[in-house]
Amino acid sequence: MGPAFPVKSGTSVLGRCPIQRNRPAKNDTIQRASTACTALIFARQSMTTAEALDQVRARILSDYGLLFLKTFEEERWEAELAEVLLEVERGLVTWTITDGPQPPPGSNESISTDPLWFLERIESYPDNHVFLLKDFQPCFADVRVVRRLRDLAPRLSREGKTLLFLGAGLSVPLDLRKETFEIDLPLPGIEEIRLELEAALAIRNAAAEVPLEVDPAAEEKLIKGVLGLTAREARKALQLALQGRETVDDEAFRLLVAEKRHLVQGSDLLEFYDLEEGVRDVGGLEVLKDWLSQRAEAFTERAREQGIPLPKGLLLLGVQGCGKSLTARATARLLSFPLVRLDVANLLSADRGTSERNLRDVLRLMETIAPAVLWLDEIEKGFAGLGEESKGQDSVMARLFGSFLTWMESRKQPVFVVATANSVANLPPELLRRGRFDELFFVDLPNYHERLDILQIHLAKRGWKPEKYDLESIANRTEGFSGAELEQIVVAAMIDSFGQGRLLSQEDLEKSRDQTVPLSVTMEEKVFELREWASSRCRRATLDSRVTKMIEDEHRRLSQIPLDDEGPASEGWQQLAEHGQVNAGLVEYLRRYDTTTFATIAEKFGRYFPGAGEQGLALRSDPNVVLWAGLSQGLAETLANLIANRRVYVHPVSADVYRGGLAPPKLPAITQLPDGKLAKPGWFPAALRLLPPPGGSTGRFGRVTRIKLQSR
C-alpha cells in the first residue's frame, strides 16, 4: 500500500488516510434506512445540487470508473465533491493541464503535465481514490489517451477508483460511450443563491454606515432574479444591485434581471427586453391586473411548499392597439422575471432539421434562464394556417407547433408564456384549449374610466400635469378609440403646440382628437366580428363601466361594516398540515417560532404521519452522531429531505433546551463533535431553523440520513 493521499478542496487540504477496499463495516447498533436511488438523470435545471451529489455518490460507491460531469462552475463543484468524498471515505487527487496531479503519485518523482504520463501512474495510487480531471477535453484527440482509458476502465472498478472529468465543453469519445456515465451538474438553486446573497449583503454592509435590511419577500425576489446564473455571476450581480442602496426597490430588481441579458446574446432567435414598463403604465384592464397579481404569488416558495402548481401563461386576444404587448412587458416587470421575445418565423430554415433544432435550442435556453417570461407577439402570424383543414399545411411548421405544444404541457421550469393575438381566424384549436394557457383574456376597446386613466398616464409620462386639462371631456368624446390612438392624440397635440411655439393646451388635445379616425371605424366589421367571437369564449380583461360603479359602491358599503374580532384565528401551520401540506406546515411553523427542537417537531407533527416511531436521524458523515430517534418513517423522510434541500438547517444547541419536552434518545449526550468518527452512537443536541448557521456553511450538518436504533 502506498502513501496516504489527502482530500483537496481548493487550496485547503483535508487529511484522509487510505482505507480498505471493502466498504466500511456498519455499526452493530445502527442500521441505515434503505433508500432507493433513481436511475434517471434529469435535465440540467430539474435537478438540485443535493440530488446531483447523491447521483455522483451512488455511482462512486457502485464502482463506476469514468464519470463525465458537465458544468461551468469548477470551483463550486470541486468543493461540493470534496465534502462527498469525505463522507464516503475516498481520497481525492486533482489533475490540470498546468499543474499535473496534486498530490503526485510519488514523493521523489518529478511531476509531468502529460495526460498519458498521469494515466499510466493511476495504478500506483492506493485503492479507493477519486481523480478529478480538469481541462481534459483536448486530450481526447490523442488516440493513445483514449486507448489507455479503455484499458483502465475494468481495473478502476476492481480497485475502487473513479475518474471524474469536470468541464463545460465535455464530449465523450465514441470509443468510451459504453464505459462512461454523463451528468449535467445543475446551476445553483435557491438555497445556494441565498448564501451568495448573504455574502453580497455582508460586503455591502461592511462598506456602508447604515446596514441594509432585506425583508423575506424582497429576499426571495432578489434570489429569483439571479437564478440561471452561476454562483460567481450571481454574487457579482447582487453586489451591483445592492451597491449604494438604502432600500431594496424596484430598480434593484430591474438591474438584476438585466444581468441575464448575456445569456441570450449571440442568439438570433430570441430578443431580450429591459424591464422599463410596469403595471402602472397600463391604463385600465383591472381584471387582468388582479389576475396577474395572484399568479405572481403562485411563483413564491411558499406556494411551492403548499403544492401550488406553477402558472403556465396567458393568451391575450384583442383589438389592435389596446395594450396587449404593453401588458406582456408589464407582466415581466410585475414578476421581476427577464422578458424574452420569440418570433416564430425566425425559427424557420431551409436546411432539413435546422428549424426543429432551433426550437429545441430556444426552449432549452429559456429553461436555463428561468424564471422568465417568454413573449410570443402576434402568435397567429407565426402559426398561420395550422388551424385550417388544408392539404397545403407546412409540414415543418406543423412539427414545430407540435413540439411547442408538448413543451408547454410538460415543462417543469417557471417559464411564463405570454402570447398575443389580433385575430383568431388562423389560430389552431389545439392552442386555445384549456391547459395550454391558464387563461384566455379578451382585451377590448377601453371604456370611459380606462380612457381617462390612459390619457392621464401619457400626459404624466411626458411631464405634463393631467389635472391642468379637462380629460373627462376628451374621454367622453373618444368612445371606440384604442389605447394607442389615445396616446397618439396626446403626442400629436404636443408636437403641434411645440411647432407653434406655445404650451400644450386643451384646444390642442381637442383638435388632435377630431383629426384622429379610430380603427373601430375603418375596420368596423372585423372589430365587431372579433368582439362577437370573444363574448362567450374569453374572459374580459376589464369590467364594464356599470359593473365598476357597482363594485365601488359595494366596497364603500363594506368599509363601513365593523370587523368581527372574536378570538384569534387558528394557526396557519396547523391548517396546512391538516390539509395534507405537511412540508409547508413544518416550514411555516419554523417561520413563526424560529428555533425549534426535534422533540417539538415530533410532538407537533408526529400525528400527521402514520406508523410506529422506529426511525431517527443522524449525520450522513457519521451515522453514530444521532440527532433524534422515535420518528415515524414519513416524518424522518420529510425532515431529511427538507435538510438536504436546504429548506431548513440543523443548529447545535445545549442539552438544556430539551428539558421538559419529550425524552431524548437513550444515548450518551455529545457536547462537541470530534474531528473523526465516533466509535459508539451518541446523541448530539440540535435544533432546526430556517436560517443557515453563522458564516453560511452547513458543513457536516447539511446532510443527514435515516437510521434505525436497535436494542442489543
C-alpha positions, 0 to 999 in steps of 0.5 A: 500500500502506498502513501496516504493521499489527502482530500483537496478542496481548493487550496485547503487540504483535508487529511484522509488516510487510505482505507480498505477496499471493502466498504466500511463495516456498519455499526452493530447498533445502527442500521441505515434506512434503505433508500432507493436511488433513481436511475434517471438523470434529469435535465440540467435545471430539474435537478438540485445540487443535493440530488446531483451529489447523491447521483455522483455518490451512488455511482462512486460507491457502485464502482463506476470508473469514468464519470463525465460531469458537465458544468461551468462552475469548477470551483463550486463543484470541486468543493461540493465533491470534496465534502462527498468524498469525505463522507464516503471515505475516498481520497481525492487527487486533482489533475490540470493541464498546468499543474499535473496531479496534486498530490503526485503519485510519488514523493521523489518523482518529478511531476509531468503535465502529460495526460498519458504520463498521469494515466499510466501512474493511476495504478500506483495510487492506493485503492479507493481514490477519486481523480478529478480531471480538469481541462481534459477535453483536448486530450481526447484527440490523442488516440493513445489517451483514449486507448489507455482509458479503455484499458483502465476502465475494468481495473478502476472498478476492481480497485475502487477508483473513479475518474471524474472529468469536470468541464463545460465543453465535455464530449465523450469519445465514441470509443468510451460511450459504453464505459462512461456515465454523463451528468449535467451538474445543475446551476445553483438553486435557491438555497445556494443563491441565498448564501451568495446573497448573504455574502453580497449583503455582508460586503455591502454592509461592511462598506456602508454606515447604515446596514441594509435590511432585506425583508423575506419577500424582497429576499426571495425576489432578489434570489429569483432574479439571479437564478440561471446564473452561476454562483460567481455571476450571481454574487457579482450581480447582487453586489451591483444591485445592492451597491449604494442602496438604502432600500431594496426597490424596484430598480434593484430588481430591474438591474438584476434581471438585466444581468441575464441579458448575456445569456441570450446574446449571440442568439438570433432567435430570441430578443431580450427586453429591459424591464422599463414598463410596469403595471402602472403604465397600463391604463385600465384592464383591472381584471387582468391586473388582479389576475396577474397579481395572484399568479405572481404569488403562485411563483413564491416558495411558499406556494411551492411548499403548499403544492401550488402548481406553477402558472403556465401563461396567458393568451391575450386576444384583442383589438389592435392597439389596446395594450396587449404587448404593453401588458406582456412587458408589464407582466415581466416587470410585475414578476421581476422575471427577464422578458424574452421575445420569440418570433416564430418565423425566425425559427424557420430554415431551409436546411432539413432539421435546422428549424426543429433544432432551433426550437429545441435550442430556444426552449432549452435556453429559456429553461436555463434562464428561468424564471422568465417570461417568454413573449410570443407577439402576434402568435397567429402570424407565426402559426398561420394556417395550422388551424385550417383543414388544408392539404397545403399545411407546412409540414415543418411548421406543423412539427414545430407547433407540435413540439411547442405544444408538448413543451408547454404541457410538460415543462417543469421550469417557471417559464411564463408564456405570454402570447398575443393575438389580433385575430383568431381566424388562423389560430389552431384549436389545439392552442386555445384549449384549456391547459395550454394557457391558464387563461384566455383574456379578451382585451377590448376597446377601453371604456370611459374610466380606462380612457381617462386613466390612459390619457392621464398616464401619457400626459404624466409620462411626458411631464405634463400635469393631467389635472391642468386639462379637462380629460373627462371631456376628451374621454367622453368624446373618444368612445371606440378609440384604442389605447394607442390612438389615445396616446397618439392624440396626446403626442400629436397635440404636443408636437403641434403646440411645440411647432407653434411655439406655445404650451400644450393646451386643451384646444390642442388635445381637442383638435388632435382628437377630431383629426384622429379616425379610430380603427373601430371605424375603418375596420368596423366589421372585423372589430365587431366580428372579433368582439362577437367571437370573444363574448362567450369564449374569453374572459374580459380583461376589464369590467364594464363601466356599470359593473365598476360603479357597482363594485365601488359602491359595494366596497364603500358599503363594506368599509363601513361594516365593523370587523368581527374580532372574536378570538384569534384565528387558528394557526396557519401551520396547523391548517396546512398540515391538516390539509395534507401540506405537511412540508409547508406546515413544518416550514411555516411553523419554523417561520413563526417560532424560529428555533425549534427542537426535534422533540417539538417537531415530533410532538407537533407533527408526529400525528400527521404521519402514520406508523410506529416511531422506529426511525431517527436521524443522524449525520450522513458523515457519521451515522453514530452522531444521532440527532433524534430517534422515535420518528415515524418513517414519513416524518424522518423522510420529510425532515431529511429531505427538507435538510438536504434541500436546504429548506431548513438547517440543523443548529447545535444547541445545549442539552438544556433546551430539551428539558421538559419536552419529550425524552431524548434518545437513550444515548450518551449526550455529545457536547462537541463533535470530534474531528473523526468518527465516533466509535459508539452512537451518541446523541448530539443536541440540535435544533432546526431553523430556517436560517443557515448557521453563522458564516453560511456553511452547513458543513457536516450538518447539511446532510443527514440520513435515516437510521434505525436504533436497535436494542442489543 
